[in-house]
Amino acid sequence: MKSDSSGDCSASASFRSNDDSSKLLSLLALAAGAVAMPQSSNADVVYTDLGTNFVTIGPGGVASFLIDNLPGTAKIGFEAHAPTASSRVVTGGQKAGYVRMKTDAQSFVVPTPAGPTWNQIPGVSSVNGVIGKAYGNIRKPNSFIHLYLPFKFGNGPAPGNQVYYGWIDASLSNPLSGSSPDVTIFSYAFDNTGATIPMGAIPEPAPVGLLALGALTFGAKGLRAWRRNRPAVKKA
């Protein structure tokens, strides 16, 4: 009886080990296959991340910068000006095609936190606007970090059949001392369906990307379970 019982335990352990090994191989194969598949993003949001090549427009950077990879003829330009010896400004707006910026009553582009859409942001639609201004001892607006500049554009020289909405992730350095203002652009995005994109919205992971992440997580758990449950090897 003892011998039979021992044999049953051994067979059970052996079967469980082989079964776990098969499951583990299947999980890892699924994970590897999912990672190997091309990854895509939500096609509604077209996102451009400048990464480490972010651009600063102003006395501390370049004199101008152009966003020229939008659909159609629209181009958004940023320029640093020094109208007088004691005043400096950085502006942004239409350089080609049809572009509008959301500005306030004083023609300043409205820096906006994440979340609101074009229609929820107070202000007017303008061909261009001032992002930062320094004159004498006055600075407008105050410095800000990673706020969004709302814009919209058409796919031709006029609004025509379709208008797209977007945002520009920017920071403004505009202290009382120094040769400010300096505007830094980190990224920008627009919704290619014509929907009013929330400020800061970026593409969502595609389902296949989530599948790969889930498979890798499940595979890691399977590996730990297999190691925990496998029988100990008896030394002769």
C-alpha positions as MATLAB code, in Angstrom:
seq = 'MKSDSSGDCSASASFRSNDDSSKLLSLLALAAGAVAMPQSSNADVVYTDLGTNFVTIGPGGVASFLIDNLPGTAKIGFEAHAPTASSRVVTGGQKAGYVRMKTDAQSFVVPTPAGPTWNQIPGVSSVNGVIGKAYGNIRKPNSFIHLYLPFKFGNGPAPGNQVYYGWIDASLSNPLSGSSPDVTIFSYAFDNTGATIPMGAIPEPAPVGLLALGALTFGAKGLRAWRRNRPAVKKA';
ca = [
       0.000    0.000    0.000;
       2.785    2.347    0.876;
       4.520    1.614   -2.397;
       1.311    2.215   -4.385;
       0.619    5.467   -2.542;
       4.123    6.655   -3.200;
       3.755    5.765   -6.842;
       0.502    7.675   -7.115;
       2.061   10.796   -5.572;
       5.006   10.576   -7.900;
       2.793   10.200  -10.960;
       0.599   13.077   -9.816;
       3.594   15.334   -9.275;
       5.068   14.377  -12.602;
       1.806   15.032  -14.409;
       1.358   18.421  -12.701;
       4.898   19.448  -13.554;
       4.522   18.520  -17.217;
       1.131   20.202  -17.397;
       2.496   23.436  -15.879;
       5.451   23.333  -18.236;
       3.122   23.064  -21.211;
       1.025   25.955  -19.945;
       4.144   28.017  -19.362;
       5.407   27.397  -22.876;
       2.007   28.353  -24.277;
       1.900   31.565  -22.278;
       5.400   32.586  -23.253;
       4.665   31.791  -26.888;
       1.549   33.967  -26.688;
       3.516   36.804  -25.125;
       6.305   36.552  -27.695;
       3.800   36.437  -30.539;
       1.915   39.461  -29.240;
       5.095   41.497  -28.806;
       6.250   40.562  -32.287;
       3.012   41.831  -33.863;
       3.053   45.426  -35.144;
       1.795   47.868  -32.514;
      -0.621   50.612  -33.529;
      -2.402   53.481  -31.803;
      -5.841   55.024  -31.846;
      -6.026   56.584  -35.302;
      -8.234   59.446  -34.118;
      -5.386   61.342  -32.434;
      -2.237   62.200  -34.380;
       0.506   62.955  -31.860;
       3.965   64.423  -32.478;
       6.419   64.223  -29.588;
       9.560   66.294  -30.075;
      11.246   64.268  -27.319;
      14.730   65.530  -26.532;
      14.569   67.762  -29.618;
      12.088   70.178  -28.064;
      12.291   73.714  -29.435;
      12.665   77.016  -27.571;
      11.640   80.190  -29.386;
      12.952   83.452  -27.982;
      16.183   85.152  -26.899;
      17.325   81.912  -25.264;
      16.613   79.776  -28.317;
      15.786   80.084  -32.001;
      14.071   82.978  -33.741;
      11.332   80.871  -35.329;
       9.790   77.415  -35.543;
       7.277   75.950  -38.009;
       4.814   73.082  -37.592;
       4.504   71.916  -41.175;
       3.353   68.282  -40.938;
      -0.387   68.962  -40.656;
      -2.763   67.652  -43.351;
      -3.352   69.977  -46.270;
      -1.701   73.369  -46.538;
      -2.008   74.539  -42.921;
       1.198   75.555  -41.147;
       1.611   77.005  -37.660;
       4.526   79.362  -37.115;
       6.171   80.725  -33.979;
       8.398   83.797  -34.049;
      10.408   85.907  -31.614;
      10.283   89.662  -32.243;
      11.921   92.711  -30.717;
       9.720   95.623  -31.870;
      11.696   98.118  -29.764;
      14.878   98.102  -27.725;
      12.862   97.534  -24.538;
      10.191   95.105  -25.740;
      10.248   91.483  -26.849;
       7.403   89.153  -27.870;
       6.883   85.579  -29.013;
       3.872   84.995  -31.243;
       2.201   81.947  -32.757;
      -0.398   81.390  -35.444;
      -1.163   80.951  -39.112;
       1.757   80.853  -41.535;
      -0.035   79.057  -44.377;
      -3.456   77.630  -45.125;
      -6.141   78.098  -42.491;
      -5.113   78.202  -38.795;
      -6.790   79.773  -35.790;
      -5.555   80.120  -32.199;
      -7.754   80.632  -29.135;
      -6.879   84.088  -27.723;
      -8.191   86.422  -25.043;
      -9.392   90.013  -25.464;
      -5.781   91.276  -25.446;
      -4.720   88.889  -28.245;
      -2.772   86.564  -25.946;
      -3.009   82.845  -26.741;
      -4.907   81.178  -23.882;
      -2.679   78.650  -22.023;
      -4.983   75.868  -20.830;
      -4.644   72.902  -18.432;
      -5.430   69.370  -19.611;
      -9.059   68.450  -20.192;
     -11.124   71.238  -21.823;
     -11.943   71.256  -25.524;
     -11.859   74.212  -27.907;
     -15.500   75.147  -27.273;
     -15.018   75.028  -23.492;
     -12.082   77.463  -23.482;
     -13.024   81.143  -23.140;
     -11.724   83.507  -25.776;
     -11.980   84.196  -29.490;
     -10.707   82.561  -32.662;
      -7.710   84.507  -34.021;
      -5.291   84.138  -36.920;
      -2.410   84.578  -34.478;
      -1.711   85.609  -30.918;
       0.953   86.584  -28.426;
       2.311   83.768  -26.241;
       4.725   85.868  -24.187;
       5.580   89.551  -23.970;
       8.156   91.594  -22.075;
       8.339   95.385  -22.083;
      10.083   97.483  -19.483;
       9.409   95.897  -16.093;
       6.182   94.231  -17.247;
       5.859   90.564  -18.194;
       2.683   89.037  -19.623;
       1.582   86.407  -18.933;
       3.455   84.941  -15.980;
       5.715   81.974  -16.607;
       3.940   78.613  -16.900;
       5.017   74.981  -17.308;
       3.388   72.406  -19.601;
       0.112   74.072  -20.458;
      -1.686   73.607  -23.775;
      -2.144   76.169  -26.547;
      -5.424   75.407  -28.374;
      -5.600   75.662  -32.150;
      -7.731   74.569  -35.089;
      -6.939   74.316  -38.780;
      -8.467   73.446  -42.136;
      -7.181   70.994  -44.719;
      -7.017   73.769  -47.315;
      -6.568   77.553  -47.538;
     -10.027   78.066  -45.978;
     -12.184   76.134  -43.486;
     -13.918   74.342  -46.348;
     -15.294   70.880  -45.667;
     -13.342   69.968  -42.565;
     -11.802   71.699  -39.565;
      -9.506   69.856  -37.156;
      -8.793   70.718  -33.526;
      -5.516   70.330  -31.667;
      -3.229   71.389  -28.856;
       0.420   72.375  -28.392;
       2.241   71.435  -25.174;
       4.302   74.495  -24.251;
       6.078   76.214  -21.381;
       6.809   79.923  -20.997;
       9.811   81.379  -19.180;
       9.028   85.038  -18.573;
      10.766   86.260  -15.375;
      11.221   89.934  -14.524;
      14.975   89.648  -14.954;
      16.768   88.401  -18.031;
      16.025   88.565  -21.727;
      12.686   86.705  -21.719;
      10.219   85.614  -23.017;
      11.223   82.106  -24.100;
       8.559   79.661  -25.288;
       9.420   75.951  -25.353;
       7.368   73.485  -27.415;
       7.456   69.819  -26.396;
       4.728   68.147  -28.443;
       1.488   68.712  -30.310;
      -1.525   66.710  -31.440;
      -4.800   66.937  -33.331;
      -7.874   64.757  -33.849;
      -8.138   63.692  -37.479;
     -11.897   63.090  -37.308;
     -12.767   66.730  -36.678;
     -13.769   66.075  -33.059;
     -12.908   68.744  -30.492;
      -9.938   67.043  -28.835;
      -9.459   67.578  -25.069;
      -6.301   69.471  -24.242;
      -3.486   66.998  -23.578;
      -5.234   63.973  -25.091;
      -2.830   61.448  -26.638;
      -3.415   58.210  -28.571;
      -4.700   55.284  -26.509;
      -2.893   51.931  -26.605;
      -4.307   49.650  -29.291;
      -5.978   46.386  -28.141;
      -3.060   44.340  -29.440;
      -0.710   46.357  -27.253;
      -2.848   45.601  -24.211;
      -2.885   41.936  -25.256;
       0.902   41.884  -25.337;
       1.117   43.490  -21.902;
      -1.434   41.064  -20.479;
       0.314   38.082  -22.021;
       3.657   39.128  -20.628;
       2.159   39.658  -17.162;
       0.311   36.350  -17.297;
       3.453   34.647  -18.532;
       5.496   36.043  -15.654;
       2.878   34.828  -13.167;
       2.814   31.442  -14.872;
       6.575   31.158  -14.600;
       6.479   31.925  -10.872;
       3.633   29.459  -10.326;
       5.476   26.750  -12.247;
       8.616   27.273  -10.207;
       6.640   27.280   -6.949;
       4.626   24.143   -7.719;
       7.190   21.941   -9.423;
       8.347   19.005   -7.277;
      11.706   19.142   -5.598;
      14.365   17.016   -7.199;
      15.443   14.258   -4.837;
      19.111   13.588   -4.617;
      20.144    9.943   -4.823;
];
